[in-house]
Each structure stands twice: as structure tokens, then as C-alpha cells.
Amino acid sequence: MQAYILDFANFMLRWLHVIAAIAWIGESIYFVMLDNSLKPPKDESCRKKGVFGEMWAVHGGGFYHNQKYATSPEALPDDLHWSFWKSYTTWLSGFALFVILYMVNPGFYLVNPDSDWAWAAGMTGWQANVLSLLFLLGGWVVYNELCKRISPDMQRDGLLSLGVAVLMVVVAYLSTQMFAGRAAFLLTGAVMATAMSANVFFWIIPGQRRMVAAMKAGETPNPLDGKRGKQRSVHNTYFTLPVVLLMISNHYSFAYSHEYAWVIMSLFIFAGALIRQFFVLMHSGKIQPAYPAAGVLLLAVALWIAAPASGPAVARDTADAGPSLEEVHAIVENRCVACHSREPSQPGFGSAPAGITYDTEDQVHRQMEQIKQVVGSGYMPLGNMTGMTDEERATIAAWSD
């Protein structure tokens, strides 16, 4: 019953997380589009009122006239729209999912027994949990310090972007060394997502509140508040696509189980940022296909790096015709079915991970390529908790039908 309740909570939290993320990201992308699509107002009265730019749009059978003020408008309404709860809900629901999916069973999902770093490979579950929390906090602290020290007055944002790019490569490398592959991809995305939500909580919203308070008091707002909010919002928009990709990567072991998973992850991050840059510029009326082309090129490089070897990792006797389905099924039944079954016997599992079951020979045969991939890469069984031997992996690698 406990496993079922955890599964149901996971299901509902995942739904909430997706809803909140769609709302937050959609609104964020809309405002970036709006900001980059503004044109100088044609009406003289609008310019006198301080309107910096405007955009006319048609949608859903109606016409919309958006205006942005460069200075304080004459009056602010009491029902001024704020954008922050979507961000907080996305992060909180995502963190709750991380707790349920990973921190409840850290020895299974977080610890990387194959790490080149002996201390990481030998971590206990509670140590992995503590390290994962410190990893998230440390990522935000370092990112925030880079922003404050490299471009505190928003005059060196280009150099800051380079610093943030280097930081993400370091985060990708460290995560793959310290944590299991799937968790490494998730935690790298979570570092960016934490920075995004923290930007809203610590910088964007407080700065906007100070600006509103100054306007209502008849004072001139500090221009740095607006510039700093814009800086962090720009970072958030470039984080968006990589974060979404990393959050949905957990079913694609060819990426996170690879020897150079951190390189593949870095290529994904930069490809997402380049593709996002194309749309940002497009809203300004600039069509520059070189950006998505470069992004696709990076994805092609990732595809090439992640491609599996053409031959089996461990060769069998050439005179051997290859293992039979019955032989492979016996291994799978002994090493995999504890989790991948309609009724898992492994504690903590109310249902088969990803709905994949190997109860029958037919199920094993239909998923031959996937089994060979995840077993050959060493990703499965997770943490090799069932003790699959090299000989058994070689048998599965040599299986052809």
C-alpha cells in the first residue's frame, strides 16, 4: 500500500508540475516575445505619457493593444498583474517529485557505484541525499555570485553569459561524477530550474516591488532594479529549453549512461540556448537561421557521441550460435523481474518502472534492443543491485533473436 500511495502521489505531483511549468514557461516566453516586438508609439499623446513601445495583436477574435512605459505611468491600478506563483509552484512541485522519486531510495537512484571518484562510489544513501541538496544550493550560490561580481551594473552581460556557460559545463561534469546517470541529468536541469525560480524570488519580484512602491510614493524608481530584473529574465529564457530537455531525459539511457554523458549534456544545453536565441531574435524582426542550424549541429554531434558500439562489449566463442531466448529470459528473470514485473517484489516499487515488464519470454523478445542497450551500457540493473555478472551481460550482448 505504501508503494501504491507513493506512486499515486508521484502521478499527481507530476501533473501539477507539468501544469505549473507550462503556465510559467508560456507566460515567460510570451513576455519575451512582447518585449522584443514593441515598436515606438505613433501617437504623440502616448509618447508624452512615457510610452516606450507598443504592439497591436489579434487573437481569439479580439484585438489587443499592449504598451510598455519607459518611465512611471501617471497611475498604477490596484489590481496590477504579478507573475511569480507559477514559478514557485513549478519549483516546489518539482522538488517534491525529486524527494519522492530519488531521495526516498537514494542508494538505488542517486549513488553512482561506477564513479571514478571512490568517495562518490562509496556514498551511503543519506550522504547522497545531503550532497544532492548541497549541489542544488551550491549551483544557485555560484551562479548568483557570478552575476553579482561579473556584471553588477549590467554593463558586462556578454562576459557574464560566457561565465554562466562555463559554469553549466562544470555542473554537468560534476553531476555525472557524483551521481547516477539519470539523476545527474535531472540535477543539472534542477540547478538551472532552481536558478530560474530563485531569480524570480530574490531579484525580479523584489525589484519590481521596490519600483512600484517608489512610483506610488511619487519617487523615481532605481533604474538598476529594472535592468537587473531584465538581466535575470534573459537568463531564465535561455535556461528554459535545456531545462525541459533534461527533465524529460530520464527514459533515454543512451545519453545518461554514456562515458561522456557530461559532454552530451553540455551539447544539449548549448543547443537549446542557440535554438531559443533564434526565436528571441525573430520577435525583434531578425531572422537568423544560423542559430538553429548551429543548435542542430550540436545535437548531431551528441547523436554521434552517444551512438552505441557496433559490436558486443564482451565477445563469446565464435563457434557459439548465440544464446537462446530461453537463456536470456532466465537471466532477465533472475536480475530484472524484481522491479520490471506486473507485481514487483523489490521493496519501494508499486508498479514496474516506466511500465516496462519482463514477466514472459514474449515481453523480453519484443524489447530485445532496449534490453541489450541498457544492459550493455551498464546502466541496468540500477546500481547493479541484483548482481548481474559480466558473463551474463556478454550473453545478452551476443543475443540476436
C-alpha positions in Angstrom: 0.0 0.0 0.0 2.9 2.4 0.8 4.4 1.9 -2.7 1.0 2.5 -4.3 0.5 5.7 -2.3 3.9 6.9 -3.4 3.1 6.1 -7.0 -0.2 8.0 -6.8 1.5 11.0 -5.2 4.1 10.9 -7.9 1.4 10.8 -10.6 -0.5 13.8 -9.1 2.7 15.8 -8.4 3.9 15.2 -11.9 0.6 16.5 -13.3 0.8 19.6 -11.1 4.4 20.2 -12.0 3.7 20.0 -15.7 0.7 22.3 -15.4 2.6 24.9 -13.4 5.6 24.6 -15.7 3.5 25.2 -18.9 1.9 28.2 -17.3 5.2 29.7 -16.1 7.2 29.0 -19.3 4.4 30.0 -21.5 3.9 33.4 -19.8 7.7 33.9 -19.7 8.0 33.2 -23.4 5.1 35.5 -24.1 6.6 38.4 -22.3 10.0 38.0 -24.0 8.1 38.0 -27.3 6.2 41.0 -26.3 9.2 42.9 -25.1 11.1 42.2 -28.4 8.1 43.0 -30.6 7.5 46.5 -29.3 7.6 49.4 -31.7 7.8 53.1 -30.9 4.3 54.6 -30.4 2.9 56.6 -33.4 0.5 58.6 -31.3 2.1 61.8 -29.8 -0.1 61.6 -26.7 1.3 58.2 -25.9 4.9 59.4 -26.2 4.1 62.3 -23.9 2.7 59.8 -21.3 6.0 58.0 -21.3 5.0 55.0 -23.5 8.3 53.4 -24.7 6.8 50.9 -27.1 3.6 49.2 -28.2 2.3 46.2 -30.0 -1.0 45.5 -31.7 -2.1 41.9 -31.9 -5.2 39.9 -32.9 -6.1 36.7 -31.1 -9.2 34.7 -30.3 -11.5 37.1 -32.3 -10.3 40.2 -30.4 -7.7 43.0 -30.8 -5.1 43.8 -28.2 -3.0 46.9 -27.7 0.0 46.4 -25.4 2.1 49.3 -24.2 5.3 49.5 -22.2 6.2 52.5 -20.2 9.9 53.6 -20.0 9.1 55.9 -17.1 6.5 55.9 -14.3 2.9 55.9 -15.7 0.6 58.5 -14.3 -1.2 56.0 -12.1 -0.9 52.3 -11.3 -4.1 50.2 -10.7 -4.6 48.3 -7.5 -5.1 45.1 -9.4 -1.6 45.1 -11.1 -0.8 41.7 -12.5 2.2 39.9 -11.0 4.0 36.8 -12.3 5.5 34.7 -9.6 3.3 31.9 -8.2 3.6 29.9 -11.3 7.4 29.9 -10.8 7.2 28.9 -7.2 4.7 26.2 -7.8 6.8 24.7 -10.5 9.9 24.6 -8.3 8.1 23.3 -5.2 6.3 20.5 -7.1 9.5 19.6 -8.9 11.4 19.4 -5.7 8.6 17.3 -4.1 8.9 14.9 -7.1 12.6 14.7 -6.6 12.1 13.7 -3.0 9.6 11.0 -3.8 11.4 9.6 -6.8 15.0 9.9 -5.8 15.5 10.8 -2.1 13.2 8.1 -0.8 15.5 5.5 -2.3 18.9 7.3 -2.8 21.1 4.2 -2.8 19.1 3.0 -5.8 18.7 6.2 -7.7 21.4 8.7 -6.6 24.6 6.8 -5.8 26.9 6.2 -8.7 28.8 3.0 -7.9 30.8 3.2 -11.1 32.1 6.7 -10.4 35.9 7.2 -10.9 35.8 9.0 -7.6 36.0 6.4 -4.8 34.3 8.6 -2.2 31.3 9.2 -4.6 31.1 5.5 -5.5 31.1 4.6 -1.8 28.5 7.1 -0.6 25.6 5.9 1.6 22.1 6.9 0.8 21.8 9.7 3.3 25.2 11.1 2.2 23.9 11.1 -1.4 20.7 12.9 -0.3 22.7 15.6 1.6 25.1 16.0 -1.4 22.2 16.4 -3.8 20.7 19.2 -1.7 24.1 20.9 -1.4 24.6 20.5 -5.2 21.3 22.5 -5.8 22.2 25.2 -3.3 25.8 25.4 -4.4 24.7 25.8 -8.1 22.5 28.8 -7.2 25.1 30.4 -5.0 27.9 30.2 -7.6 25.6 31.4 -10.4 24.3 34.3 -8.3 27.8 35.3 -7.3 28.9 35.3 -11.0 26.0 37.7 -11.8 26.9 40.0 -8.9 30.6 40.1 -9.5 31.0 40.0 -13.3 28.1 42.3 -14.2 26.7 44.0 -11.1 25.5 47.1 -13.1 24.5 45.1 -16.2 27.4 46.5 -18.3 29.2 43.2 -18.9 26.4 40.8 -19.6 28.2 39.3 -22.6 31.1 38.2 -20.3 28.6 37.0 -17.7 26.9 34.8 -20.3 30.3 33.2 -21.0 30.8 32.6 -17.3 27.4 31.0 -16.9 28.1 28.8 -19.9 31.3 27.6 -18.3 29.5 27.0 -15.0 27.0 24.8 -16.7 29.7 22.6 -18.3 31.3 22.3 -14.8 27.9 21.4 -13.3 27.3 18.8 -16.0 30.7 17.2 -15.4 30.4 17.2 -11.6 26.9 15.8 -11.6 27.9 12.8 -13.8 30.9 12.0 -11.5 28.9 12.3 -8.2 25.5 10.9 -9.1 24.0 8.1 -11.1 23.4 8.9 -14.7 19.7 9.6 -14.7 20.0 11.6 -11.5 22.9 13.6 -12.9 20.8 14.8 -15.9 17.9 15.7 -13.6 20.1 17.5 -11.1 21.8 19.5 -13.8 18.4 20.6 -15.0 17.3 21.2 -11.4 20.3 23.5 -10.9 19.1 25.7 -13.8 15.5 25.5 -12.7 16.5 26.5 -9.1 18.4 29.5 -10.5 15.3 30.4 -12.6 12.9 30.3 -9.7 15.4 31.9 -7.3 15.9 34.7 -9.8 12.2 35.4 -9.6 12.1 35.2 -5.8 15.3 37.1 -4.8 15.7 39.6 -7.7 12.9 40.1 -10.2 9.9 40.3 -7.8 11.7 42.3 -5.0 13.0 44.7 -7.6 9.5 45.2 -9.1 8.0 45.7 -5.7 10.6 48.5 -5.0 9.8 50.1 -8.3 6.0 50.0 -7.7 6.5 51.4 -4.1 8.6 54.3 -5.5 6.1 55.1 -8.2 3.2 55.2 -5.7 5.3 57.4 -3.4 5.9 59.8 -6.3 9.6 59.0 -6.4 11.8 57.9 -9.3 12.5 54.1 -9.3 16.0 52.9 -9.2 16.8 52.0 -12.8 19.1 49.2 -11.6 16.1 47.3 -10.4 14.6 47.2 -13.8 17.9 46.4 -15.5 18.7 43.6 -13.0 15.2 42.1 -13.4 15.7 42.1 -17.2 19.1 40.5 -16.9 17.8 37.6 -14.8 14.7 37.3 -17.0 17.0 36.9 -20.1 19.0 34.2 -18.3 15.7 32.4 -17.5 14.6 32.4 -21.1 17.8 30.8 -22.3 17.6 28.2 -19.5 14.1 27.2 -20.5 14.7 24.8 -23.4 17.7 23.0 -21.8 15.8 22.5 -18.5 12.8 21.0 -20.3 15.0 18.6 -22.3 16.9 17.5 -19.2 13.7 16.9 -17.2 12.4 14.5 -19.9 15.7 12.7 -20.4 15.1 10.0 -17.8 13.9 7.4 -20.2 16.8 7.7 -22.6 19.7 5.8 -21.2 21.9 6.1 -24.3 22.6 9.7 -23.1 23.0 9.5 -19.4 24.7 6.1 -19.2 27.4 7.1 -21.7 31.1 7.5 -20.7 30.9 11.1 -21.9 27.4 11.9 -20.6 28.6 15.3 -19.3 29.7 16.2 -22.9 26.4 15.1 -24.3 24.5 17.0 -21.6 26.6 20.2 -22.3 25.8 19.9 -26.1 22.1 19.6 -25.3 22.3 22.7 -23.1 24.1 24.9 -25.7 21.8 23.6 -28.5 18.7 24.6 -26.5 20.1 28.0 -25.8 21.0 28.6 -29.5 17.6 27.5 -30.7 16.0 29.8 -28.1 18.2 32.7 -29.4 16.7 32.2 -32.9 13.2 32.8 -31.5 14.2 35.8 -29.3 15.7 37.5 -32.4 12.8 36.5 -34.6 10.5 38.5 -32.3 12.7 41.5 -33.0 12.2 41.1 -36.7 15.6 39.4 -37.2 15.6 36.0 -38.9 19.0 34.4 -38.4 18.8 30.7 -39.3 22.5 30.2 -38.3 21.4 29.9 -34.7 19.1 26.9 -35.1 21.4 25.4 -37.6 24.2 25.6 -35.0 21.9 24.1 -32.4 21.0 21.2 -34.7 24.7 20.7 -35.5 25.4 20.3 -31.7 22.6 17.8 -31.5 24.1 15.9 -34.4 27.4 15.8 -32.5 25.6 14.5 -29.4 24.0 11.8 -31.6 27.4 10.8 -32.9 29.0 10.6 -29.5 26.1 8.7 -27.9 25.9 6.1 -30.7 26.4 2.6 -29.4 29.3 0.5 -30.4 28.7 -1.8 -33.4 29.8 -4.9 -31.7 29.2 -6.6 -28.3 31.2 -5.3 -25.4 32.4 -8.8 -24.5 32.8 -11.4 -27.2 31.6 -15.0 -27.0 33.1 -18.1 -28.7 32.7 -17.6 -32.4 31.6 -21.2 -32.7 28.7 -20.4 -30.5 25.5 -19.8 -32.4 24.4 -17.3 -29.8 22.2 -17.5 -26.7 18.6 -18.6 -27.0 15.6 -16.6 -25.9 15.1 -19.0 -23.0 18.7 -18.4 -21.8 18.3 -14.7 -21.9 14.9 -14.8 -20.2 16.4 -16.8 -17.4 18.9 -14.0 -16.8 16.3 -11.3 -17.0 14.0 -13.2 -14.7 16.8 -13.5 -12.2 18.2 -10.0 -12.4 15.5 -7.7 -13.7 12.0 -9.0 -12.9 12.2 -8.0 -9.2 11.4 -4.5 -10.5 10.1 -5.0 -14.0 7.1 -7.0 -13.3 3.3 -6.5 -13.1 3.7 -7.2 -9.4 7.3 -6.1 -8.4 8.9 -7.9 -5.4 11.5 -5.2 -4.9 10.6 -3.0 -1.9 9.5 0.5 -2.8 8.0 -0.4 -6.2 4.3 -0.4 -6.6 4.5 -0.9 -10.3 7.1 -1.6 -13.0 9.4 1.4 -13.7 8.2 3.2 -16.9 5.6 0.4 -17.2 8.2 -2.0 -18.7 7.6 -5.6 -17.7 9.6 -8.8 -18.5 7.3 -11.4 -17.0 7.1 -13.5 -20.2 9.5 -14.6 -22.9 7.4 -12.7 -25.4 7.8 -9.4 -23.5 11.5 -10.0 -23.3 11.7 -10.7 -27.1 9.7 -7.6 -28.0 12.1 -5.4 -26.1 15.3 -7.1 -27.2 17.1 -3.9 -28.5 16.2 -1.9 -25.4 17.4 -4.6 -23.0 20.7 -5.0 -24.9 21.2 -1.3 -24.8 20.7 -0.7 -21.1 22.4 -3.9 -20.0 25.4 -3.3 -22.4 25.9 0.2 -21.2 25.9 -1.0 -17.6 23.0 1.3 -16.6 20.7 -1.6 -15.8 20.2 -3.1 -13.3 20.4 0.2 -11.4 23.5 0.2 -9.2 23.7 -3.5 -10.2 21.8 -4.2 -7.0 20.8 -7.7 -8.3 24.5 -8.6 -9.1 24.4 -9.2 -12.8 27.8 -10.7 -13.8 30.0 -9.7 -16.8 29.3 -13.2 -18.3 25.5 -12.5 -18.1 26.0 -9.1 -19.8 28.0 -10.8 -22.5 25.3 -13.3 -23.1 22.7 -10.6 -23.6 25.1 -8.7 -25.8 25.5 -11.7 -28.0 21.8 -12.4 -28.2 20.4 -11.9 -31.7 17.0 -13.5 -31.7 
